[in-house]
């Protein structure tokens, strides 16, 4: 473990900081859900993709989300 990692692990966050980080994460997730829902609406109602095609589009979004999570985990 490097010196930077040892120093960073000794830092404790206050309750106010924990709440601020939680609210930021919640806002990001709400934004993601809103955008994903709009994309699905757009695919089905505006772009006229049948529901079976929308299921495929939803699967693509799901796989992309998992790939991003794995990629972020391996970078840390």
For each residue, the residues with C-beta under 8 A, 3 or more apart:
1: 5 6
2: 5 6
3: 6 7
4: 7 8
5: 1 2 8 9
6: 1 2 3 9 10
7: 3 4 10 11
8: 4 5 11
9: 5 6
10: 6 7
11: 7 8
12:
13: 17 18 21
14: 17 18
15: 18 19
16: 19 20
17: 13 14 20 21
18: 13 14 15 21 22
19: 15 16 22 23
20: 16 17 23 24
21: 13 17 18 24 25
22: 18 19 25 26
23: 19 20 26 27
24: 20 21 27 28
25: 21 22 28 29
26: 22 23 29 30
27: 23 24 30 31
28: 24 25 31 32
29: 25 26 32 33
30: 26 27 33 34
31: 27 28 34 35
32: 28 29 35 36
33: 29 30 36 37
34: 30 31 37 38
35: 31 32 38 39
36: 32 33 39 40 61
37: 33 34 40 41
38: 34 35 41 42
39: 35 36 42 43 57 61
40: 36 37 43 44 54 57 58
41: 37 38 44 45 46
42: 38 39 45 46 47
43: 39 40 46 47 49 53 54 57
44: 40 41 47 48 49 50 51 54
45: 41 42 48
46: 41 42 43
47: 42 43 44
48: 44 45
49: 43 44 53 54 57
50: 44 53 54
51: 44 54 55
52: 55 56
53: 43 49 50 56 57
54: 40 43 44 49 50 51 57 58
55: 51 52 58 59
56: 52 53 59 60
57: 39 40 43 49 53 54 60 61
58: 40 54 55 61 62
59: 55 56 62 63
60: 56 57 63 64
61: 36 39 57 58 64 65
62: 58 59 65 66
63: 59 60 66 67
64: 60 61 67 68
65: 61 62 68 69
66: 62 63 69 70
67: 63 64 70 71
68: 64 65 71 72
69: 65 66 72 73
70: 66 67 73 74
71: 67 68 74 75
72: 68 69 75 76
73: 69 70 76
74: 70 71
75: 71 72
76: 72 73
